[in-house]
Amino acid sequence: MKRFCIAGAIIPEDHYFLSHRLDWEQLRDFIEAKHYFILHAPRQSGKTTAVLEWVKELNREGRYKTFYINVEAAQAARNNVEKGMETLLDCFKGEILLQFGEEDPAVRYLQKEIKERSFSGNALQNFLQFWSQSSDKPLVLFIDEIDALVGDTLISVLRQLRAGYIKRPTAFPQSICLFGVRDIRDYRIWSDKEQATILGGSAFNIKTESITLADFTLEQVRALYFEHTKETGQVFTEETVQYAFEQTRGQPWLVNALAYQACFRDIVDRSKEISVDVMQRARDTLVKRCDTHIDVLLSRLLEPRVRTIVDAIISGTKEAMDFPPDDVQYIRDLGLIAPRGYEIANPIYREVIPRALISSMQDRIPQTMPSYLDAEGFLYMDRLLAAFTQFFREHSGAWLKGFAYYESAPHLLLMAFLQRLINGGGSVTREYALDSEKVDLYITWKTQRFVLELKIFYNQKTIEQGLAQLESYMDKTSAEGHLVLFDRDIAKSWEDKIYHRIEQVNGKSVHIWGL
């Protein structure tokens, strides 16, 4: 039985997958025009699978000798160019043996080079020149994980490819595709040899174009899940497919991971359909487990150029929208924010990012939930927020001092407080986007619904905007509304900052909390 792939590249014989995710006509045009180009997309979005499928197709057509190689093994060489060239040539030898066999002249060339350990700074360029001249067909190369290389090794590879470019196609590959997470223009490479930062765009200024691999559309999610239905008979309801797309926004690894959890862990009886409830449980499991894909993504959150943007998005700080375009593109290339606008890429990431940032805070918050419940177990939200107000007054100074996410620190502390107390008996759903100028928390507890809007307080207009936004949300959800205002003015005393009052907005009672 095939499965949904949640680790590594897809193997079509073992995994459900979608074919033709790259534009083959576009790629064919690039190759015929002898272009060197970039393919970039977030990790585990299907780049390698799509390229391997295309490489097989080109080799079947027979016009080119098309070759795929992953160069990540040379990462360890870092600034040691000689060691990097040795590792690269050894990788080439192993892959050529696998893909073309030992009769390929390149194998003998590489065996000799490796035996004699003659790894000059031009070793890669010399090899590719030999291979191109000895091949009966033009060479086309797809080089994977190029951005895994580090320092002078990466600079050397890019410059050697650039140096051989003018010799194509008779004495150098006709076309080369470098692919990884980032566009090459975003590489900032520190060179020990030159004691300077080298930009990828200057080291490889022969790039014709950069292309990316789009996330799944709703139709593609439906088609992928239907592969499982065809094989097993287990049905995904249409509402489930819609929910999966909504929660993942088509991010391929998340789409596969949700279905894997639902079909191969939660509901293994193939006679039972995969309902929205099942997929919601799978989603909650995924968020709490924080698998490798998510963990690797979250490791980027403390990078300064990532932190600045994500901090502003979480806090809804409109004043911080003037970001360097390269930083915005970088965080988009990582897959953390959506292709357009300033919002986290999908609801699952929107949930796990605050959880990751507040995990150390959350574990230290005392869990005393019974005091906020009535005799029937219903929640007193006003008591809960009053307790948070006191908690914030006593602990925020020490807890938030030095916290990297300065703008969103109060929002994150409230999220940690609520998550700690609500977790298990209800749910906290986060909605935030810089463009929307607001941060919403939607809390469910039994049959109760609460919406909390969090804002940095600037002036009376902040309150007016918050009340208008809350009223709109309360209309849609019939939830109890709370507007929480964080005053960051250090000159004010706590007595001036802290207050609680209830205002009527078009017949609706709204709690306003000043902190």
Buried (B, 14 or more C-beta within 10 A) or exposed (E): EBBBBBEEBBEBEEBBBBEEBBBBEEBBEBBEEBBBBBBBBBBBBBBBBBBBBBBEBBBEEEBBBBBBBBBBBBBBBBBBBBBBBBBBBBBBBBBBBEBBEEEBBBBEBBEEBBEEEBBEBBBBBBBBBBBBEEBEBBBBBBBBBBBBBBBBBBBBBBBBBBBBBEBBBEBBBBBBBBBBBBBBBBBEBBBEEEEEEBBBBBBBEBBEEBBBBBBBEBEBBBBBBBBBBEEEEBBBBEEBBBBBBEBBBBBBBBBBBBBBBBBBEBBEEBEEEBBBEBBBBBBEBBBEEBBEBBEEBBEBBEBEBBBBBBBBBBBBBBEBEEBEEBBBBBBBBBBBBBEEEBBBBBBBBBBBBBBBBBEEBBEEBEEEBEEBBEEEEEBEBBEBBBBBBEBBEEBBEEBBEEBEBBBBBBBBBBBBBBBBBBBEEBBBEBBBBBBBBBBBBBBBBEEEBBBBBBBBBBEEEBBEBBBEBBBEBBEEBEBBBBBBBBBEEEEEEEEEBBEBEEEEBEEBEBBBBBB
